[in-house]
Amino acid sequence: MADLVVGIQWGDEGKGKIVDRLAGDYDYIVRYQGGHNAGHTIVVGGKKYALHLMPSGVLYPRCKNIIGNGVVIAMDALCEEISQFDNLKDRLFISDKAHMIMPYHQIIDTAREKSLKNAIGTTHKGIGPSYGDKVARSGFRMGDLKDIPALKQKIQFYLEQIAYLQDLYQIQLPSLQQIDDYLCEYAPKILPFVTDTVSLLWQGMDTGKKILLEGAQGSMLDIDHGTYPFVTSSTTTASGACSGSGIPPKALDRIIGIVKAYCTRVGNGPFPTEDFGEMGEFLREKGHEFGVTTGRARRCGWFDALGVRYACRINGCTELSLMKLDVLDGLEEVKVCVGYQYNNGNGEIIDNMPSDISELKPVYKTYKGWGKTAGIRRFEDLPTEAKDYILDLEKLVGVKISIISTSPEREDTIVL
């Protein structure tokens, strides 16, 4: 059996801390989608680790960390991340089916963003173009690194096919020699970790090993079920965990959804509960809401119970982890979105999630604020108002809250 940690909002919910908190009980930690556009921040003993491609179990020596076939990999970024750790032999495994992000993908990503009137707000890391090539069946996989001469021939043919983009976007794509230099520098460092990770996971399942699947981004950025077109390029929901790792759906047991006690979003796109005033700035500063990968300031607002309920249903969440409760400490009142209204409508309140939420405004329920929750590790020690807030969130979203985080530190966690 395998358990899954998945983001339920627009990403940046705190998945890294929960995976790190749980990882000590698992044998395999699997990253199954996304690229180095994601970022997980983990704080252990006051030391901060920023992970982008590396599974969050890397901080536990006994864990085997797998980058699955659903991930797209920039070798230079991964090598930089690997260099943080002393010895990853027999601890890091990279799927030979995972697709590569090539240097030209990043150039194309930036050029496309600049050409759009309504830019998506990508990280310019080449994620979308790499996934685009994967779907168009013109991408290159990590297993191709085993035969560099053959790979170079394929890349030469591909560069000829996309040469027209230079005139279209007024850009200069890398030459074949530059690509060759890139491969020669990074392939030898990466190849020792490349293997058939699907068979490795199946072997683990057959021998009773415990597996934890780790998602990147959030469910509201899912390519199918998110706020399209302002989404990422992969399947961020539970179904992506299966296709991106090779683990069958029937093997999933616990599906742990991760949510903040408020809500944030990076990049463009609709965000009904966004606060443009002092409260949004308060949440951003107190919650340190700046992107791990880009450093961009995150847009901030109140908890959206409708969005969370929608994402929980899509993922089949068995439980929720509520993160950053302490950020709301000291407020006189706390709000939660419990319904939507159309901006130009007749005032009718809707309680479902339309495919287009750009013209919606939130309907709020207001709660009395509380004093201090920071550092508390037992539910019974929380202020009464905070406990009431948590119990009401459970009713609104229809899923039990099993974990509550009260600071970035690993141990400042309430487990129910």
Steps between C-alpha positions, in 0.01 A plus 500: 500500500601862449399826665478835325559862600332743260450877495136611512528873421727680248822351630739619771276344766785349700520152349875486559466524878236226514696265274809566709299443820365168369802380302671333793225237498539414130750308289440680169413865434383562143473831312259434213444820296614855433852632463735741671226763486385349829661572832466338841645671806588281797631630832680254730679619812489857376671412169303567183508268196352609166420201278380527141535158335633290784236305696460628855615170651859585411555627855449146637799269430282187491259631233530414134405806295345452158446757226224337299421485132244782525766757594683718245866548589751776431832324557690814596243586768497144633881485516506821701249351743690170525814694595338598832525142623805288569408156368180406319615163367220246548282783637404690181340335200390680181251345259642419160157601364507852646530769233783750482469878502752612240660848485280595206184427701580783740566746219172407331311523831619857559431604140146363506421675827621832362287457188171450690264787576381312809811318618457183704765603750733204455836470673681503161658165592398322179239281667214560255706457180653180637160352580380625161775303327413197713138507385606572140730195521806704415663516843810328635509279808760440765560151362619659174812614686631143477576556130620858456598468127150376411342768719703773324369386163142519624559845649656627177190393307276663763690830493449512124126453555469790743739742328201709388442606862807722479329729250160467666618606846821683402715266707823307461470128572805305624724344237557126480849560641356682801258213559789255469699696760198495732457123466872432547508706818192366674421153363792326682383650829138394451530159330603305814158578648291416191311172520166322453322653796166335420651154554675629811169617648320180405776300670459716806124446505545124460733489801282714728695826480320819599467757219411869524415693184577872498326748270619839382288812445131477598175349375362834381793513257415160347507504119147350485326605821673826587433862400590444134691650320672640811622158607817293492573245226458177696239305692541622858213296646500146638452344156835651398666313784415172333589593142814682614640213707364171364314419822145376424198691639385205712828522692426847641400499866521833688458809285609795712396839364708801605337841555602826661280662763472777241576493126772615261568496129808573285471624144195621312146365496178528702515498880157581649613550861806710423538799730655806334523706818665493839390145584658357185824678585481379861467137388782538249745649749414288804472181296821574306304450180771527240568228244773247583592467132457856371483722807179652364254641753196276532148634474319445832142470620256312720431127510269389215286215633329445164828463317637266765185286501517475118867397504448251783229327298714480187790354695294271721667642810476282808634778725639852501806671645438861601815709467612840632226537759738720699507763222144594600595551866397833648237596243171639629305302242565229244294443184415194293337497155186284521339591167538696177298767325536617140619859483228596253235255614181526699662432836436125489753307708653193336673226693672316217823557304433621141758438229556877481527678835636829368170687547425375850516682830513322837231477766669495840430357842682686778661337804632652819880515506727346759822559689804277457521160330867521395699201622203318655519122454174377660150575372361549850752780560374710209284807575128420494444731202769323297349160581155625394648626173665165426191294583283722282742468208458122524122539463531744210736286292373158611840354588663434838801714594761260637812718513539865604823696454574783743844611371749413224693273740463126447387427856250785536223277369176372652413147390141396572 
